[in-house]
């Protein structure tokens, strides 16, 4: 019974598990931020491409150029 109580009270691996959980949460946040930033950059480049391609033509550029 004493052996089981000592195993229950042992917290040697608790810190490693906590650090792994923190790392997983931070890593997920970084991945989501990078994904959203990539989408924003893609949209900005598409808008810039459309504005540049309309220069010198008889069509009016979009309002956001």
C-alpha positions in Angstrom: 0.0 0.0 0.0 2.9 2.4 0.7 4.3 1.8 -2.8 1.0 2.8 -4.4 0.8 5.9 -2.2 4.3 6.9 -3.2 3.5 6.4 -6.9 0.4 8.5 -6.5 2.3 11.4 -4.9 5.2 11.2 -7.4 5.1 14.3 -9.7 8.3 13.8 -11.7 6.7 13.6 -15.1 4.1 16.3 -14.4 6.3 19.2 -15.4 7.2 17.6 -18.8 3.5 17.0 -19.5 2.7 20.6 -18.7 5.4 21.9 -20.9 4.2 19.7 -23.8 0.7 20.9 -23.4 1.9 24.6 -23.4 4.0 23.9 -26.5 1.0 22.3 -28.3 -1.2 25.3 -27.5 1.4 27.9 -28.6 2.2 25.9 -31.7 -1.4 25.7 -32.7 -1.8 29.5 -32.2 1.3 30.1 -34.4 0.0 27.8 -37.1 -3.4 29.5 -37.2 -1.8 33.0 -37.3 0.4 31.9 -40.2 -2.5 30.4 -42.1 -4.6 33.6 -41.7 -1.6 35.8 -42.6 -1.1 33.8 -45.7 -4.7 34.3 -46.8 -4.5 38.0 -46.2 -1.3 38.3 -48.2 -2.9 36.3 -51.0 -5.9 38.6 -51.2 -3.6 41.7 -51.1 -1.5 40.4 -53.9 -4.6 39.5 -56.0 -5.9 43.0 -55.5 -2.6 44.6 -56.5 -2.4 42.3 -59.6 -5.9 43.4 -60.7 -5.0 47.1 -60.2 -1.8 46.8 -62.2 -3.3 44.8 -65.0 -6.0 47.5 -65.5 -3.4 50.3 -66.1 -3.4 51.4 -69.7 -6.7 49.8 -70.6 -10.0 51.5 -71.2 -11.6 49.9 -68.2 -11.8 51.7 -64.9 -9.8 50.2 -62.1 -11.7 48.8 -59.1 -12.5 51.3 -56.3 -9.9 49.8 -53.9 -6.9 50.6 -56.2 
